[in-house]
């Protein structure tokens, strides 16, 4: 849950709903690992390499940087990632972003 009775972020809600260990937006992770360093002067977390398995299966790997200054959690400019996915459950992931009642074309999944 949230620490100071603040509203939950989308990622926090996703973790609570799915039982994952973490989430990026609406994509929950079953497991995750990383090799990283934290620069205390710039307050940037450098992910030299990360691996994650989504709750629905499939793997994501890559690298990136997160600016950890307080208040930047949901600022889109606070993150920069390069990643690739393998065997991801595209239909499950897409369904979290498509409004109810909208059919996703089979060519997209």
Beta strands, then each sheet from edge to edge (+ up, - down):
strand 1: 22-24
strand 2: 27-39
strand 3: 44-54
strand 4: 59-67
strand 5: 79-86
sheet 1: 1+ 2- 3+ 4- 5+
end
